[in-house]
Amino acid sequence: MSRTVETLIIGAGPAGLTTAYQLSREGREVVVLEKDPVYVGGISRTVNYKNFLFDIGGHRFFSKSKAIVDLWREILPDDFVERPRLSRIFYQKKFYAYPLRAFEALRNLGVAESALCMASFGFAKLFPVHNPRNFHQWVRNQFGERLFSIFFKTYTEKVWGMSCDEISSDWAAQRIKGLSLGAAILDGLRRSLGLNKAGNNGDNSAKTLIESFQYPRKGPGMMWDAAAAKIKQNGGEVLMGRSVEKIHYDEASKLWTVEAWTADNRRETFQARHVVSSAPIRELMSNLSPTPISLLHARQLRYRDFLTVVLIGRSRRELPDNWVYIHDPAVKVGRVQNFRSWSPEMIPDGVSTCLGLEYFCFEGDGLWTASDAELIELAKREIAQIGLMDPRDVADASVVRQPKAYPVYDETYAANIETIRAELRLRYPNLHLVGRNGMHKYNNQDHAMMTGMLTALNIIAGEVVHDVWRVNEDAEYCEAGVSGAVEALTSERQVPSKAA
């Protein structure tokens, strides 16, 4: 089968579906190809196991971009609930509220350790590492060596499976942007004294410090199911179980030819004027022809994989948290999600406990290849060791594996990406990269959507009006959204009249 479309989108995650929705809403012809045979939403999907619903990682709906918030409301107008944020850190058999409460942290750490932390912070400010190159140096400059060791090192190395000295400082600057020890202490004092009110964080609050967030009542999958349905209502298509294997650009016709295989092993061929890809860059470049010169750079890009062990039962221990960060090196689990606290409607009987223990790994390593039974037994042992649930209360369990959950920010990633981008601009026009894996950027859900939104505007305009690579780097894109992007980039240029 061979078809011709204006825009072909690879991947039905937040970025791909946002692009498709924006284009289809403007009457543009669009087809989305999704590898998963069942779920749209990518890593933001909601998995259904015996009517228990759970996220792959947990996805708050919070954004400083009005354009993104408005888009959420447009796609899913009546199904959001406001949820209080409650998260803690587990470290050396003690729990710390996160964001930190000053007096609780002082009590747990002890006066002597707290004094050493402040002295370490003062030393870092007096003698900073100039031009920090890695995560360790960046956090040490912001918080001091001692707090880095307590609250950053173990968890970060669990997530990435590598030393903090090997992780680029770009990741810290991006993920902890806007947060300093001074801000954390001031916020912690307010929390300790009860001066912060949930949801009243101010426009300038760092995302890390927010106290409430919006959430679809049955998980983020509601958003992406609704987006897919609206794309179809607008005349677009979302085709499931399609594995893209060849992407060829013909310079003479300026058309792309894309070959995909269906779940029942049929080959489909599409021709398109534009290709939008949220697939991992390493996979995209391997399927691209003519063969990219920068293919070797793409093959050097690394990813961190992820699996969730879900434990279900009638726990005798009440857990109010949305999630708990596990900084203790004595266990392998990195984070525990409590899905009933995300939304009670995630739990079909309304009373069971449903915990998701998250393990960070590399595809093919010991954790990844362990059997489900082995992983469930590991999770039971560790949840008991942490003290969040008695293994005897576990009645059922499930395991979900998520490959390429996190693009790795190692010492060479930035140079590799820049080389790839330079070639794509010159040799492969109308190939648009969007989303977390599509751009190898550790974007949040709202950032991924913004890259899709701006890409759609570029396609509609017929030229590159918006630089999607600045999303999650410049305030105009992170906070003001499309209007800020337009103001930052276009000035006297004519902006498409139907911009969102």
C-alpha positions, 0 to 999 in steps of 0.5 A: 500500500502506498499513500501520499500525505502532507505531513507524516509524524513518527511517534504518538507521544506528547510532541507528536500528537500536539503537532498532529492536533495543531495541524489537523485543527487547521485543516492540514492533512496529517498521519501519525505512525505509532509503534505501540499497538495499544497505547498513545502517549509514549512515556506519558501514557497511562497503563491499565492493569486489571482496571488499576491505572498507573503512569510511567514515571508520574506526570504533573500537569503544571506549566508556566506557559499559558499556551500549553495550559490552554491547550490542555483545557481545549483537548480535555476540558472537563476531566482535570482535578487539582491535586496537592503535591506531597513528596518526600526523600528517604535517606538513612532510614529517615523521611524528609519532606521535599521540598525541604522543611527547614526545621524537619531537615535540621532535626533529621540531620542534627545540629552538627551535620546541618552546621557542616552543610552550611559551612560547606555551602559557604566554602563553595560560594567563596571558592566556586568551580569556575565554568562547571563542566559536570553535574557534580561541579554545578550542584556543588557550586549551588549547594555545597559539597556536603548537601550534594553528597546527601541529597543529590549524588546517590539518587542521580547516580541511580537514575543515570547509572554513571558518576556525577562527574560524567554527567554534563552540567547542562542537565543540572542547569536545565532540571534544577533551573531557578532553585538555589540553597537560599530559595530552598531555605526561604521556602523551607522556613515558610513551609515549616511555619505554615506560611505557604498555601497550596497552589499559591506559589507565585508566578516566579516559583521554580517548578521544583517548589510547587505545592499543587498541580492539575492532573487528569482524573484517570491519568495522563493517558486521558489527555492523549486518548482525547488528542488522538480522537480529536485528530481523527475528528479533524480528518487526521489519522493515528495508525497504531502498531506501525514500526518505521524502518526506512525514511528516504529523502528524494532531493529531486522531488523534495519528497520523503518516502517512509516505509513502515511495517504493521503488527501483522507484518504488512508493509505500508509506504507513505510519501510526505512533504514534511516528516516530524519525528519524535523517535530517538535520534539514534533510531531515526538516523539509522533508518535515514537515507541517503546515509547521514555523514553524522550517523557515527555521532548519532550512534554515540548518543546514549539512553537510560531505560526504566522499569516500574514494578507495581505492587497492589494490595490492601495496605495497613500503612497509610501513605499520603505521598504522591511519590517518594525519592529513595536516596538510600544506597542500600536499595536499588529502587530510585523512586516510589509512586503512590497512584491513589494519591495522584488520583483516587480514580486510578484505583478501581475499588477506591481503597487498595494501595497501588505503589509503583517502584521505579528502577533505572537501568540499561536495556540488556543489563541485569535488572532489565533482563530479570524475570517479572517474578524476580523483579516483583520479589525484589520490589517486595523486599525493598518496599519492606526495607523502606517501610512503605508497605508490608509484603504480606499485604501485596495481593497482585503485581505487574511489571512495565519496561520502558526503553529509552526513557531518558536521553543521557547528558554525557560529556559528548552529547552536546557536540554530537547533537550539534553535528547532527543538527548541522547536517540535517539542516543542510541535507534533509529539509522538512525533517522536523525533530520534536520531543524528548527523544526526538531532540535528545533533550530531557524535556518535561511534558509541557516542553515536549508539547511546545516543540510540537506546537511550534513545529506545527506553526513552522509547517503552516507558515512554510518557513522556520519562524520558531526555533524549537531548540530554544524551548526549555532554554529561554524564558520566552519559550518556557514561560510566555509560550507561543506569544513569547516566542513570537515576540522574541523571534519575529518582531516585524515579521508577519505571524500566522494569524491562527497561531495558538 
